[in-house]
Amino acid sequence: MAELLVVQTLTEKRAEILGRIRAYEAQIAQAKHDLAHVNATIELFAAPGRQRTRYMVSHGFFKKGEIADICTNHLEVDGEMNTRQLAERVMAERDLDSSDTALRNSVVFKVVQALRHARRRKLVRMVAKRKGMCVWAPGDGVTLRVVANSPSMPD
């Protein structure tokens, strides 16, 4: 009977200690979370001259349909290309700095959007997806695009 009382007491003590350990682990996790926020705030105020992440908005950089036109032209000449390669070609044609990561990412998203619309019009087709990147090829569709302010031919 005495052994059962000792085992029962030790089992209760073990449960109590495990409960305290779990509570301390939760406090440590919360403290780490708080510390990360304090460090980020210190970084904001301590180094104001340091360049922070910039977000580029490429809205207005390109005319409507311009990205799709550039991409389809390059696909017809060079064959299959992935989205990043096409974005670099678009940036090169527009004389944009391709080393600017924020701008490049913005243009990549614009290229994806433009190519998805072009795919619906059968101008391009998605061949495969490799390493999270779409591979595009020229499509079968033929479209006629009317350009505003173009001189008309006299009859």
Secondary structure, DSSP 8 states (H G I E B T S, - for coil): -HHHHHHHHHHHHHHHHHHHHHHHHHHHHHHHHHHHHHHHHHHHHH-TTS--------TTTS-TTHHHHHHHHHHHHH--EEHHHHHHHHHHHTT--TT-HHHHHHHHHHHHHHHHHHHHTTSEEEEEEETTEEEEEE-S-------TT------
